[in-house]
């Protein structure tokens, strides 16, 4: 069961990073946001999808 949760979390994190790199923000902003999502695991993915996804372009212009 733990392996399945790990794989699901990894897939969600990769999809979040792909979504971040599609946005029209600075390269530094893309790298910072991607690292935060990847380093904070499930918390980062949840925060990204429920809050930060709509606010990234405001934060990193």
KELUM-592783 format. One line per field, with one value per residue: x, y, z of N, C-alpha, C in turn. Coordinates in nm, 3 decimals. Layout:
N
neast = (X,...)
nnorth = (Y,...)
nup = (Z,...)
caeast = (X,...)
canorth = (Y,...)
caup = (Z,...)
ceast = (X,...)
cnorth = (Y,...)
cup = (Z,...)
//
This chain:
61
neast = (0.082,0.198,0.377,0.212,0.091,0.320,0.392,0.164,0.178,0.420,0.358,0.157,0.311,0.492,0.314,0.223,0.459,0.501,0.276,0.342,0.565,0.439,0.318,0.311,0.547,0.842,1.162,1.309,1.104,0.961,1.144,1.174,0.907,0.869,1.066,0.973,0.731,0.822,0.996,0.836,0.661,0.355,0.216,0.299,0.200,-0.077,-0.125,-0.043,-0.232,-0.479,-0.457,-0.223,-0.201,-0.369,-0.259,0.009,0.097,0.057,0.239,0.494,0.588)
nnorth = (-0.119,0.122,0.166,0.219,0.461,0.621,0.621,0.739,0.992,1.081,1.092,1.289,1.508,1.538,1.603,1.846,1.999,2.001,2.149,2.391,2.472,2.532,2.773,3.132,3.267,3.396,3.238,3.188,3.195,2.969,2.766,2.796,2.753,2.491,2.348,2.387,2.247,1.987,1.934,1.944,1.738,1.564,1.773,2.002,1.947,1.940,2.201,2.343,2.261,2.336,2.604,2.765,2.737,2.912,3.152,3.182,3.331,3.590,3.607,3.556,3.746)
nup = (0.000,0.072,-0.136,-0.351,-0.275,-0.273,-0.546,-0.660,-0.540,-0.648,-0.921,-0.917,-0.826,-1.040,-1.246,-1.145,-1.159,-1.435,-1.507,-1.384,-1.538,-1.775,-1.736,-1.775,-1.639,-1.475,-1.529,-1.298,-1.110,-1.192,-1.132,-0.853,-0.760,-0.854,-0.713,-0.452,-0.460,-0.516,-0.300,-0.074,-0.083,-0.041,0.085,-0.052,-0.310,-0.263,-0.165,-0.389,-0.593,-0.478,-0.399,-0.480,-0.755,-0.896,-0.824,-0.891,-1.115,-1.027,-0.817,-0.927,-1.150)
caeast = (0.000,0.286,0.436,0.110,0.081,0.441,0.384,0.059,0.234,0.522,0.289,0.093,0.416,0.543,0.210,0.225,0.578,0.472,0.181,0.417,0.649,0.355,0.269,0.389,0.616,0.986,1.230,1.341,0.978,0.930,1.235,1.140,0.779,0.888,1.141,0.886,0.635,0.892,1.058,0.738,0.585,0.210,0.170,0.324,0.108,-0.212,-0.127,-0.036,-0.356,-0.595,-0.441,-0.117,-0.215,-0.432,-0.188,0.150,0.127,0.064,0.357,0.618,0.566)
canorth = (0.000,0.237,0.187,0.280,0.601,0.688,0.638,0.838,1.121,1.117,1.130,1.419,1.609,1.559,1.676,1.984,2.065,2.025,2.260,2.512,2.513,2.582,2.906,3.245,3.333,3.398,3.109,3.173,3.160,2.830,2.678,2.805,2.686,2.348,2.292,2.384,2.137,1.859,1.912,1.935,1.615,1.573,1.905,2.093,1.916,1.981,2.348,2.391,2.239,2.401,2.747,2.836,2.724,3.032,3.271,3.183,3.441,3.712,3.605,3.554,3.814)
caup = (0.000,0.077,-0.268,-0.437,-0.234,-0.317,-0.691,-0.686,-0.500,-0.745,-1.046,-0.892,-0.820,-1.176,-1.318,-1.095,-1.215,-1.578,-1.511,-1.348,-1.650,-1.884,-1.702,-1.823,-1.530,-1.497,-1.513,-1.156,-1.045,-1.225,-1.058,-0.710,-0.738,-0.877,-0.600,-0.335,-0.476,-0.508,-0.169,0.033,-0.105,-0.052,0.128,-0.163,-0.420,-0.222,-0.162,-0.528,-0.667,-0.419,-0.376,-0.550,-0.900,-0.948,-0.778,-0.932,-1.209,-0.948,-0.732,-1.006,-1.279)
ceast = (0.086,0.348,0.338,0.095,0.202,0.434,0.278,0.109,0.339,0.460,0.223,0.196,0.472,0.440,0.203,0.343,0.558,0.377,0.251,0.498,0.569,0.309,0.365,0.444,0.765,1.046,1.265,1.216,0.939,1.016,1.200,1.010,0.793,0.962,1.055,0.786,0.705,0.948,0.958,0.640,0.435,0.157,0.186,0.228,-0.033,-0.223,-0.123,-0.171,-0.475,-0.579,-0.344,-0.131,-0.271,-0.354,-0.043,0.184,0.131,0.194,0.487,0.594,0.693)
cnorth = (0.126,0.269,0.256,0.428,0.681,0.718,0.742,0.978,1.170,1.162,1.266,1.531,1.640,1.636,1.822,2.061,2.093,2.143,2.392,2.561,2.558,2.725,3.013,3.323,3.326,3.260,3.084,3.134,3.017,2.734,2.678,2.729,2.534,2.283,2.285,2.269,2.003,1.830,1.897,1.820,1.641,1.711,2.005,2.071,1.964,2.133,2.403,2.378,2.316,2.552,2.814,2.833,2.852,3.160,3.282,3.300,3.575,3.721,3.618,3.616,3.831)
cup = (0.000,-0.058,-0.362,-0.404,-0.280,-0.468,-0.727,-0.652,-0.599,-0.877,-1.029,-0.888,-0.959,-1.259,-1.273,-1.152,-1.364,-1.593,-1.478,-1.466,-1.772,-1.859,-1.751,-1.704,-1.557,-1.472,-1.367,-1.078,-1.070,-1.143,-0.909,-0.681,-0.755,-0.761,-0.475,-0.344,-0.458,-0.369,-0.055,0.016,-0.114,-0.015,0.014,-0.279,-0.385,-0.221,-0.304,-0.597,-0.609,-0.398,-0.473,-0.701,-0.962,-0.915,-0.823,-1.024,-1.137,-0.870,-0.811,-1.143,-1.352)
//
